[in-house]
Amino acid sequence: MVRTPFEYDRIFYNEIILEMETQWNRKLSDHEKHVLIEGYKYGRLAEMENEIKILEVK
């Protein structure tokens, strides 16, 4: 079952965009930023779902 990820404040997206631009030593294109933001949202969703599973086991 695929759930819809949460929308986060823009500051969280800016942080990960800045991190990638720093690592790659260049500005990201609008498309790259969009893909990065979508990946970030789904990554956070997966992380939350795993934490819930861990808490359910306890």
mmCIF file of the N, C-alpha and C atoms, coordinates in Angstrom:
data_MODEL
# 
_entry.id   MODEL 
# 
loop_
_atom_site.group_PDB 
_atom_site.id 
_atom_site.type_symbol 
_atom_site.label_atom_id 
_atom_site.label_alt_id 
_atom_site.label_comp_id 
_atom_site.label_asym_id 
_atom_site.label_entity_id 
_atom_site.label_seq_id 
_atom_site.pdbx_PDB_ins_code 
_atom_site.Cartn_x 
_atom_site.Cartn_y 
_atom_site.Cartn_z 
_atom_site.occupancy 
_atom_site.B_iso_or_equiv 
_atom_site.pdbx_formal_charge 
_atom_site.auth_seq_id 
_atom_site.auth_comp_id 
_atom_site.auth_asym_id 
_atom_site.auth_atom_id 
_atom_site.pdbx_PDB_model_num 
ATOM 1   N N  . MET A 1 1  ? 0.848  -1.173 0.000   1.00 0.00 ? 1  MET A N  1 
ATOM 2   C CA . MET A 1 1  ? 0.000  0.000  0.000   1.00 0.00 ? 1  MET A CA 1 
ATOM 3   C C  . MET A 1 1  ? 0.898  1.242  0.000   1.00 0.00 ? 1  MET A C  1 
ATOM 4   N N  . VAL A 1 2  ? 0.711  2.125  -0.948  1.00 0.00 ? 2  VAL A N  1 
ATOM 5   C CA . VAL A 1 2  ? 1.485  3.350  -1.037  1.00 0.00 ? 2  VAL A CA 1 
ATOM 6   C C  . VAL A 1 2  ? 0.668  4.476  -0.417  1.00 0.00 ? 2  VAL A C  1 
ATOM 7   N N  . ARG A 1 3  ? 1.276  5.149  0.565   1.00 0.00 ? 3  ARG A N  1 
ATOM 8   C CA . ARG A 1 3  ? 0.616  6.276  1.199   1.00 0.00 ? 3  ARG A CA 1 
ATOM 9   C C  . ARG A 1 3  ? 1.149  7.570  0.621   1.00 0.00 ? 3  ARG A C  1 
ATOM 10  N N  . THR A 1 4  ? 0.347  8.607  0.722   1.00 0.00 ? 4  THR A N  1 
ATOM 11  C CA . THR A 1 4  ? 0.774  9.922  0.253   1.00 0.00 ? 4  THR A CA 1 
ATOM 12  C C  . THR A 1 4  ? 1.695  10.536 1.298   1.00 0.00 ? 4  THR A C  1 
ATOM 13  N N  . PRO A 1 5  ? 2.865  10.980 0.876   1.00 0.00 ? 5  PRO A N  1 
ATOM 14  C CA . PRO A 1 5  ? 3.794  11.569 1.849   1.00 0.00 ? 5  PRO A CA 1 
ATOM 15  C C  . PRO A 1 5  ? 3.324  12.937 2.328   1.00 0.00 ? 5  PRO A C  1 
ATOM 16  N N  . PHE A 1 6  ? 3.835  13.343 3.472   1.00 0.00 ? 6  PHE A N  1 
ATOM 17  C CA . PHE A 1 6  ? 3.522  14.650 4.033   1.00 0.00 ? 6  PHE A CA 1 
ATOM 18  C C  . PHE A 1 6  ? 4.216  15.752 3.252   1.00 0.00 ? 6  PHE A C  1 
ATOM 19  N N  . GLU A 1 7  ? 3.628  16.929 3.286   1.00 0.00 ? 7  GLU A N  1 
ATOM 20  C CA . GLU A 1 7  ? 4.288  18.121 2.767   1.00 0.00 ? 7  GLU A CA 1 
ATOM 21  C C  . GLU A 1 7  ? 5.019  18.755 3.942   1.00 0.00 ? 7  GLU A C  1 
ATOM 22  N N  . TYR A 1 8  ? 6.269  19.098 3.755   1.00 0.00 ? 8  TYR A N  1 
ATOM 23  C CA . TYR A 1 8  ? 7.062  19.720 4.799   1.00 0.00 ? 8  TYR A CA 1 
ATOM 24  C C  . TYR A 1 8  ? 7.244  21.192 4.493   1.00 0.00 ? 8  TYR A C  1 
ATOM 25  N N  . ASP A 1 9  ? 7.622  21.951 5.525   1.00 0.00 ? 9  ASP A N  1 
ATOM 26  C CA . ASP A 1 9  ? 7.932  23.359 5.322   1.00 0.00 ? 9  ASP A CA 1 
ATOM 27  C C  . ASP A 1 9  ? 9.069  23.492 4.322   1.00 0.00 ? 9  ASP A C  1 
ATOM 28  N N  . ARG A 1 10 ? 9.043  24.564 3.567   1.00 0.00 ? 10 ARG A N  1 
ATOM 29  C CA . ARG A 1 10 ? 10.055 24.805 2.523   1.00 0.00 ? 10 ARG A CA 1 
ATOM 30  C C  . ARG A 1 10 ? 11.481 24.769 3.079   1.00 0.00 ? 10 ARG A C  1 
ATOM 31  N N  . ILE A 1 11 ? 11.651 25.146 4.328   1.00 0.00 ? 11 ILE A N  1 
ATOM 32  C CA . ILE A 1 11 ? 12.988 25.181 4.933   1.00 0.00 ? 11 ILE A CA 1 
ATOM 33  C C  . ILE A 1 11 ? 13.641 23.802 4.903   1.00 0.00 ? 11 ILE A C  1 
ATOM 34  N N  . PHE A 1 12 ? 12.863 22.741 5.080   1.00 0.00 ? 12 PHE A N  1 
ATOM 35  C CA . PHE A 1 12 ? 13.422 21.388 5.041   1.00 0.00 ? 12 PHE A CA 1 
ATOM 36  C C  . PHE A 1 12 ? 13.906 21.036 3.640   1.00 0.00 ? 12 PHE A C  1 
ATOM 37  N N  . TYR A 1 13 ? 13.157 21.451 2.636   1.00 0.00 ? 13 TYR A N  1 
ATOM 38  C CA . TYR A 1 13 ? 13.568 21.191 1.260   1.00 0.00 ? 13 TYR A CA 1 
ATOM 39  C C  . TYR A 1 13 ? 14.802 22.016 0.903   1.00 0.00 ? 13 TYR A C  1 
ATOM 40  N N  . ASN A 1 14 ? 14.830 23.274 1.356   1.00 0.00 ? 14 ASN A N  1 
ATOM 41  C CA . ASN A 1 14 ? 15.986 24.119 1.073   1.00 0.00 ? 14 ASN A CA 1 
ATOM 42  C C  . ASN A 1 14 ? 17.261 23.525 1.664   1.00 0.00 ? 14 ASN A C  1 
ATOM 43  N N  . GLU A 1 15 ? 17.131 22.923 2.829   1.00 0.00 ? 15 GLU A N  1 
ATOM 44  C CA . GLU A 1 15 ? 18.297 22.325 3.492   1.00 0.00 ? 15 GLU A CA 1 
ATOM 45  C C  . GLU A 1 15 ? 18.889 21.191 2.652   1.00 0.00 ? 15 GLU A C  1 
ATOM 46  N N  . ILE A 1 16 ? 18.052 20.302 2.145   1.00 0.00 ? 16 ILE A N  1 
ATOM 47  C CA . ILE A 1 16 ? 18.553 19.168 1.364   1.00 0.00 ? 16 ILE A CA 1 
ATOM 48  C C  . ILE A 1 16 ? 19.046 19.636 -0.007  1.00 0.00 ? 16 ILE A C  1 
ATOM 49  N N  . ILE A 1 17 ? 18.395 20.650 -0.582  1.00 0.00 ? 17 ILE A N  1 
ATOM 50  C CA . ILE A 1 17 ? 18.857 21.204 -1.863  1.00 0.00 ? 17 ILE A CA 1 
ATOM 51  C C  . ILE A 1 17 ? 20.241 21.814 -1.685  1.00 0.00 ? 17 ILE A C  1 
ATOM 52  N N  . LEU A 1 18 ? 20.422 22.599 -0.637  1.00 0.00 ? 18 LEU A N  1 
ATOM 53  C CA . LEU A 1 18 ? 21.727 23.209 -0.367  1.00 0.00 ? 18 LEU A CA 1 
ATOM 54  C C  . LEU A 1 18 ? 22.794 22.141 -0.144  1.00 0.00 ? 18 LEU A C  1 
ATOM 55  N N  . GLU A 1 19 ? 22.434 21.083 0.571   1.00 0.00 ? 19 GLU A N  1 
ATOM 56  C CA . GLU A 1 19 ? 23.378 19.982 0.818   1.00 0.00 ? 19 GLU A CA 1 
ATOM 57  C C  . GLU A 1 19 ? 23.848 19.364 -0.496  1.00 0.00 ? 19 GLU A C  1 
ATOM 58  N N  . MET A 1 20 ? 22.922 19.089 -1.410  1.00 0.00 ? 20 MET A N  1 
ATOM 59  C CA . MET A 1 20 ? 23.296 18.477 -2.685  1.00 0.00 ? 20 MET A CA 1 
ATOM 60  C C  . MET A 1 20 ? 24.085 19.448 -3.560  1.00 0.00 ? 20 MET A C  1 
ATOM 61  N N  . GLU A 1 21 ? 23.677 20.711 -3.574  1.00 0.00 ? 21 GLU A N  1 
ATOM 62  C CA . GLU A 1 21 ? 24.413 21.693 -4.368  1.00 0.00 ? 21 GLU A CA 1 
ATOM 63  C C  . GLU A 1 21 ? 25.845 21.844 -3.846  1.00 0.00 ? 21 GLU A C  1 
ATOM 64  N N  . THR A 1 22 ? 26.013 21.761 -2.538  1.00 0.00 ? 22 THR A N  1 
ATOM 65  C CA . THR A 1 22 ? 27.349 21.845 -1.939  1.00 0.00 ? 22 THR A CA 1 
ATOM 66  C C  . THR A 1 22 ? 28.178 20.624 -2.316  1.00 0.00 ? 22 THR A C  1 
ATOM 67  N N  . GLN A 1 23 ? 27.571 19.446 -2.221  1.00 0.00 ? 23 GLN A N  1 
ATOM 68  C CA . GLN A 1 23 ? 28.294 18.210 -2.568  1.00 0.00 ? 23 GLN A CA 1 
ATOM 69  C C  . GLN A 1 23 ? 28.694 18.195 -4.037  1.00 0.00 ? 23 GLN A C  1 
ATOM 70  N N  . TRP A 1 24 ? 27.795 18.634 -4.903  1.00 0.00 ? 24 TRP A N  1 
ATOM 71  C CA . TRP A 1 24 ? 28.048 18.576 -6.343  1.00 0.00 ? 24 TRP A CA 1 
ATOM 72  C C  . TRP A 1 24 ? 28.731 19.840 -6.875  1.00 0.00 ? 24 TRP A C  1 
ATOM 73  N N  . ASN A 1 25 ? 28.864 20.832 -5.991  1.00 0.00 ? 25 ASN A N  1 
ATOM 74  C CA . ASN A 1 25 ? 29.551 22.081 -6.328  1.00 0.00 ? 25 ASN A CA 1 
ATOM 75  C C  . ASN A 1 25 ? 28.922 22.792 -7.534  1.00 0.00 ? 25 ASN A C  1 
ATOM 76  N N  . ARG A 1 26 ? 27.579 22.806 -7.562  1.00 0.00 ? 26 ARG A N  1 
ATOM 77  C CA . ARG A 1 26 ? 26.850 23.513 -8.624  1.00 0.00 ? 26 ARG A CA 1 
ATOM 78  C C  . ARG A 1 26 ? 25.398 23.664 -8.207  1.00 0.00 ? 26 ARG A C  1 
ATOM 79  N N  . LYS A 1 27 ? 24.700 24.577 -8.872  1.00 0.00 ? 27 LYS A N  1 
ATOM 80  C CA . LYS A 1 27 ? 23.269 24.764 -8.635  1.00 0.00 ? 27 LYS A CA 1 
ATOM 81  C C  . LYS A 1 27 ? 22.496 23.646 -9.315  1.00 0.00 ? 27 LYS A C  1 
ATOM 82  N N  . LEU A 1 28 ? 21.435 23.184 -8.658  1.00 0.00 ? 28 LEU A N  1 
ATOM 83  C CA . LEU A 1 28 ? 20.587 22.158 -9.257  1.00 0.00 ? 28 LEU A CA 1 
ATOM 84  C C  . LEU A 1 28 ? 19.584 22.809 -10.195 1.00 0.00 ? 28 LEU A C  1 
ATOM 85  N N  . SER A 1 29 ? 19.213 22.084 -11.239 1.00 0.00 ? 29 SER A N  1 
ATOM 86  C CA . SER A 1 29 ? 18.154 22.561 -12.139 1.00 0.00 ? 29 SER A CA 1 
ATOM 87  C C  . SER A 1 29 ? 16.805 22.421 -11.423 1.00 0.00 ? 29 SER A C  1 
ATOM 88  N N  . ASP A 1 30 ? 15.791 23.076 -11.946 1.00 0.00 ? 30 ASP A N  1 
ATOM 89  C CA . ASP A 1 30 ? 14.448 22.965 -11.360 1.00 0.00 ? 30 ASP A CA 1 
ATOM 90  C C  . ASP A 1 30 ? 13.984 21.510 -11.347 1.00 0.00 ? 30 ASP A C  1 
ATOM 91  N N  . HIS A 1 31 ? 14.287 20.781 -12.412 1.00 0.00 ? 31 HIS A N  1 
ATOM 92  C CA . HIS A 1 31 ? 13.906 19.368 -12.481 1.00 0.00 ? 31 HIS A CA 1 
ATOM 93  C C  . HIS A 1 31 ? 14.619 18.558 -11.395 1.00 0.00 ? 31 HIS A C  1 
ATOM 94  N N  . GLU A 1 32 ? 15.905 18.783 -11.225 1.00 0.00 ? 32 GLU A N  1 
ATOM 95  C CA . GLU A 1 32 ? 16.662 18.067 -10.189 1.00 0.00 ? 32 GLU A CA 1 
ATOM 96  C C  . GLU A 1 32 ? 16.122 18.388 -8.795  1.00 0.00 ? 32 GLU A C  1 
ATOM 97  N N  . LYS A 1 33 ? 15.762 19.647 -8.570  1.00 0.00 ? 33 LYS A N  1 
ATOM 98  C CA . LYS A 1 33 ? 15.189 20.028 -7.271  1.00 0.00 ? 33 LYS A CA 1 
ATOM 99  C C  . LYS A 1 33 ? 13.870 19.311 -7.037  1.00 0.00 ? 33 LYS A C  1 
ATOM 100 N N  . HIS A 1 34 ? 13.043 19.245 -8.073  1.00 0.00 ? 34 HIS A N  1 
ATOM 101 C CA . HIS A 1 34 ? 11.748 18.570 -7.955  1.00 0.00 ? 34 HIS A CA 1 
ATOM 102 C C  . HIS A 1 34 ? 11.937 17.087 -7.621  1.00 0.00 ? 34 HIS A C  1 
ATOM 103 N N  . VAL A 1 35 ? 12.822 16.423 -8.331  1.00 0.00 ? 35 VAL A N  1 
ATOM 104 C CA . VAL A 1 35 ? 13.080 15.000 -8.089  1.00 0.00 ? 35 VAL A CA 1 
ATOM 105 C C  . VAL A 1 35 ? 13.642 14.798 -6.676  1.00 0.00 ? 35 VAL A C  1 
ATOM 106 N N  . LEU A 1 36 ? 14.540 15.666 -6.269  1.00 0.00 ? 36 LEU A N  1 
ATOM 107 C CA . LEU A 1 36 ? 15.125 15.576 -4.938  1.00 0.00 ? 36 LEU A CA 1 
ATOM 108 C C  . LEU A 1 36 ? 14.066 15.752 -3.852  1.00 0.00 ? 36 LEU A C  1 
ATOM 109 N N  . ILE A 1 37 ? 13.177 16.717 -4.030  1.00 0.00 ? 37 ILE A N  1 
ATOM 110 C CA . ILE A 1 37 ? 12.114 16.954 -3.048  1.00 0.00 ? 37 ILE A CA 1 
ATOM 111 C C  . ILE A 1 37 ? 11.180 15.759 -2.968  1.00 0.00 ? 37 ILE A C  1 
ATOM 112 N N  . GLU A 1 38 ? 10.783 15.208 -4.111  1.00 0.00 ? 38 GLU A N  1 
ATOM 113 C CA . GLU A 1 38 ? 9.897  14.034 -4.092  1.00 0.00 ? 38 GLU A CA 1 
ATOM 114 C C  . GLU A 1 38 ? 10.585 12.849 -3.410  1.00 0.00 ? 38 GLU A C  1 
ATOM 115 N N  . GLY A 1 39 ? 11.852 12.637 -3.712  1.00 0.00 ? 39 GLY A N  1 
ATOM 116 C CA . GLY A 1 39 ? 12.600 11.560 -3.068  1.00 0.00 ? 39 GLY A CA 1 
ATOM 117 C C  . GLY A 1 39 ? 12.715 11.778 -1.572  1.00 0.00 ? 39 GLY A C  1 
ATOM 118 N N  . TYR A 1 40 ? 12.916 13.010 -1.164  1.00 0.00 ? 40 TYR A N  1 
ATOM 119 C CA . TYR A 1 40 ? 13.011 13.350 0.259   1.00 0.00 ? 40 TYR A CA 1 
ATOM 120 C C  . TYR A 1 40 ? 11.701 13.021 0.969   1.00 0.00 ? 40 TYR A C  1 
ATOM 121 N N  . LYS A 1 41 ? 10.578 13.402 0.358   1.00 0.00 ? 41 LYS A N  1 
ATOM 122 C CA . LYS A 1 41 ? 9.271  13.143 0.978   1.00 0.00 ? 41 LYS A CA 1 
ATOM 123 C C  . LYS A 1 41 ? 9.034  11.640 1.146   1.00 0.00 ? 41 LYS A C  1 
ATOM 124 N N  . TYR A 1 42 ? 9.329  10.864 0.108   1.00 0.00 ? 42 TYR A N  1 
ATOM 125 C CA . TYR A 1 42 ? 9.111  9.416  0.209   1.00 0.00 ? 42 TYR A CA 1 
ATOM 126 C C  . TYR A 1 42 ? 10.110 8.754  1.144   1.00 0.00 ? 42 TYR A C  1 
ATOM 127 N N  . GLY A 1 43 ? 11.318 9.275  1.203   1.00 0.00 ? 43 GLY A N  1 
ATOM 128 C CA . GLY A 1 43 ? 12.302 8.761  2.153   1.00 0.00 ? 43 GLY A CA 1 
ATOM 129 C C  . GLY A 1 43 ? 11.871 8.991  3.590   1.00 0.00 ? 43 GLY A C  1 
ATOM 130 N N  . ARG A 1 44 ? 11.355 10.178 3.868   1.00 0.00 ? 44 ARG A N  1 
ATOM 131 C CA . ARG A 1 44 ? 10.856 10.481 5.214   1.00 0.00 ? 44 ARG A CA 1 
ATOM 132 C C  . ARG A 1 44 ? 9.648  9.609  5.550   1.00 0.00 ? 44 ARG A C  1 
ATOM 133 N N  . LEU A 1 45 ? 8.785  9.363  4.562   1.00 0.00 ? 45 LEU A N  1 
ATOM 134 C CA . LEU A 1 45 ? 7.617  8.509  4.779   1.00 0.00 ? 45 LEU A CA 1 
ATOM 135 C C  . LEU A 1 45 ? 8.056  7.098  5.134   1.00 0.00 ? 45 LEU A C  1 
ATOM 136 N N  . ALA A 1 46 ? 9.012  6.555  4.402   1.00 0.00 ? 46 ALA A N  1 
ATOM 137 C CA . ALA A 1 46 ? 9.513  5.205  4.678   1.00 0.00 ? 46 ALA A CA 1 
ATOM 138 C C  . ALA A 1 46 ? 10.154 5.147  6.059   1.00 0.00 ? 46 ALA A C  1 
ATOM 139 N N  . GLU A 1 47 ? 10.887 6.180  6.415   1.00 0.00 ? 47 GLU A N  1 
ATOM 140 C CA . GLU A 1 47 ? 11.524 6.236  7.730   1.00 0.00 ? 47 GLU A CA 1 
ATOM 141 C C  . GLU A 1 47 ? 10.478 6.219  8.845   1.00 0.00 ? 47 GLU A C  1 
ATOM 142 N N  . MET A 1 48 ? 9.403  6.996  8.677   1.00 0.00 ? 48 MET A N  1 
ATOM 143 C CA . MET A 1 48 ? 8.337  7.024  9.685   1.00 0.00 ? 48 MET A CA 1 
ATOM 144 C C  . MET A 1 48 ? 7.632  5.674  9.783   1.00 0.00 ? 48 MET A C  1 
ATOM 145 N N  . GLU A 1 49 ? 7.370  5.049  8.646   1.00 0.00 ? 49 GLU A N  1 
ATOM 146 C CA . GLU A 1 49 ? 6.697  3.751  8.667   1.00 0.00 ? 49 GLU A CA 1 
ATOM 147 C C  . GLU A 1 49 ? 7.556  2.706  9.374   1.00 0.00 ? 49 GLU A C  1 
ATOM 148 N N  . ASN A 1 50 ? 8.862  2.734  9.166   1.00 0.00 ? 50 ASN A N  1 
ATOM 149 C CA . ASN A 1 50 ? 9.754  1.800  9.853   1.00 0.00 ? 50 ASN A CA 1 
ATOM 150 C C  . ASN A 1 50 ? 9.782  2.055  11.350  1.00 0.00 ? 50 ASN A C  1 
ATOM 151 N N  . GLU A 1 51 ? 9.768  3.307  11.755  1.00 0.00 ? 51 GLU A N  1 
ATOM 152 C CA . GLU A 1 51 ? 9.746  3.636  13.181  1.00 0.00 ? 51 GLU A CA 1 
ATOM 153 C C  . GLU A 1 51 ? 8.462  3.135  13.826  1.00 0.00 ? 51 GLU A C  1 
ATOM 154 N N  . ILE A 1 52 ? 7.345  3.259  13.115  1.00 0.00 ? 52 ILE A N  1 
ATOM 155 C CA . ILE A 1 52 ? 6.068  2.776  13.632  1.00 0.00 ? 52 ILE A CA 1 
ATOM 156 C C  . ILE A 1 52 ? 6.121  1.257  13.810  1.00 0.00 ? 52 ILE A C  1 
ATOM 157 N N  . LYS A 1 53 ? 6.676  0.557  12.828  1.00 0.00 ? 53 LYS A N  1 
ATOM 158 C CA . LYS A 1 53 ? 6.793  -0.904 12.928  1.00 0.00 ? 53 LYS A CA 1 
ATOM 159 C C  . LYS A 1 53 ? 7.639  -1.298 14.132  1.00 0.00 ? 53 LYS A C  1 
ATOM 160 N N  . ILE A 1 54 ? 8.726  -0.582 14.377  1.00 0.00 ? 54 ILE A N  1 
ATOM 161 C CA . ILE A 1 54 ? 9.586  -0.870 15.524  1.00 0.00 ? 54 ILE A CA 1 
ATOM 162 C C  . ILE A 1 54 ? 8.818  -0.652 16.826  1.00 0.00 ? 54 ILE A C  1 
ATOM 163 N N  . LEU A 1 55 ? 8.060  0.420  16.905  1.00 0.00 ? 55 LEU A N  1 
ATOM 164 C CA . LEU A 1 55 ? 7.290  0.707  18.112  1.00 0.00 ? 55 LEU A CA 1 
ATOM 165 C C  . LEU A 1 55 ? 6.180  -0.319 18.341  1.00 0.00 ? 55 LEU A C  1 
ATOM 166 N N  . GLU A 1 56 ? 5.597  -0.848 17.259  1.00 0.00 ? 56 GLU A N  1 
ATOM 167 C CA . GLU A 1 56 ? 4.539  -1.850 17.393  1.00 0.00 ? 56 GLU A CA 1 
ATOM 168 C C  . GLU A 1 56 ? 5.077  -3.161 17.930  1.00 0.00 ? 56 GLU A C  1 
ATOM 169 N N  . VAL A 1 57 ? 6.335  -3.467 17.659  1.00 0.00 ? 57 VAL A N  1 
ATOM 170 C CA . VAL A 1 57 ? 6.934  -4.716 18.115  1.00 0.00 ? 57 VAL A CA 1 
ATOM 171 C C  . VAL A 1 57 ? 7.190  -4.683 19.623  1.00 0.00 ? 57 VAL A C  1 
ATOM 172 N N  . LYS A 1 58 ? 7.504  -3.509 20.132  1.00 0.00 ? 58 LYS A N  1 
ATOM 173 C CA . LYS A 1 58 ? 7.835  -3.370 21.568  1.00 0.00 ? 58 LYS A CA 1 
ATOM 174 C C  . LYS A 1 58 ? 6.673  -3.610 22.452  1.00 0.00 ? 58 LYS A C  1 
# 
